[in-house]
Amino acid sequence: MYSTNAVLITMVITAIVAIAVTVFCFQTKVDFTSCTGLFCVLAIVLLLTSIVTATVLYYKYVRWLHMLYAALGAIVFTLFLAFDTQRLVGNRKYAMDPEEYVFGALEIYVDIIYIFLFLLRFVGWR
């Protein structure tokens, strides 16, 4: 259970992050779509961190580990949001076909939801 204030603060932070990443992706010349190996490594690191966190938190609650996992997850999915936004926009190394825009919108939606959930874990701790 999270307080109403934590949910509202997290919602505002998530909206600001999503808008900032989208504007950044439209304005920058940095190509995130060419870094697919980096994103694969980040996903593996997040997976291993979640396994360690789940194992440790099962036996004893360690607050800093919970915060580390939440921060790492929010950062990784913010980078995934930049990657997916640039794929949807096009004109990059890996761009989506016009027929795949529904799938691209779904990817961006899932990234934003995960950013919200990880930030809620970070903001809403007791």
N, C-alpha and C positions, 0 to 999 in steps of 0.2 A: 504494500500500500504506500502510495506517495501522496504528499500533501498537494493541495490545489496550487499553492504558490510555486512549488517545485515543477509541476507540470506546465504552468504558464511561463515560467522563466525558461524552461527547456524549449518550449514551443517558440518563443521569441528568438532564442539563440540559434535554434535550428533554421528558422526562416532567414535570419541574417547570414548564417553560413551558406545556405543554399543560394541565396541571391548573390552573395559575394563571389562564390565559386563560379556561378554561371556568368557573371559579368567578367570575371577574370578569364574564363575560357574563351569568351568572345573577343577579348582584347589582346591576349597574349600571343606571342609567336612560339612559345614553348609547346612542344608536341608531346603530350602525355601518352598518346596512343602508341608511340614507339618504345615505350618502357614496359612492355608486357611481362618481361621476366622479373622486373622489380615488383610488379603487382602480384605475381605468383608467389614470390618470396614473402611479401607482406601478408598475404592470405595464409600461408603456412605458419608464419610467426604468430599470427592472431589465433590460429587453430591450436598450436602448441601452448600458447599462453592460456587459452580457455581451458584446456585439459588440465594444466598445472593448477590454475585457479580453482577449478571445480574440485579437484582432488584435495587441495589444501583447505579450502573453505568448508569442505564436508566435515573435517575434523575440528577445525578451530577457525573462527572468523578473524582474518587479518585485514584490517582496514586499508592499509597502504597497497596491498596486493589487489584488492577490489577496485581501488581508485586507479591503479596502474592499468588494469585490464580495461576499465571503462574509457580512460583517456586514449589508450592505444587503439581500441576499437573505433572511437570517434574519429581519430586522425586517419586511420586506414580507410574508413568508409567515406571520409571527405575526399581523399585522393581517388577512390573509386568513382565518386560523383564527378570529379573533374575528368577522369578518363571516359566515363560514359557520356558526359556532356559533349566532349570533343568528338567522340565517335558519332553522335547524333547530328552535330553541326556539320560535319564533313570537312573536306579540304585538308585532311590529315592523312597520315600513313594508312591507318585502318579506319575507314568510314563506313557507315551503314548504307545499304541500298534504300531507295525511297519506299520500297515495300516493307521495310523492317522498322518503320517509325513507331508502330504500336509497341513492338518489343523494346525499342529504345526508351520509350516513355515509361514502360514498366520497369526497366532497369533503373532509371533515375528515381522513380517512385520508391523502389525498394531501398536504394541507397539513402534517400532522405529518411525513410522510416528507421533504418538501422542507426543513422546518425542521431535521430531523436531518442531511440532506446538507449544507446550508449551514453548520451549526454544526460538522460534521465537517471541512469545509474550513478553518474558522477555528481549531479546536482542534488538528487533526492536521497542521499544516504542519511542514515539516522545516527 
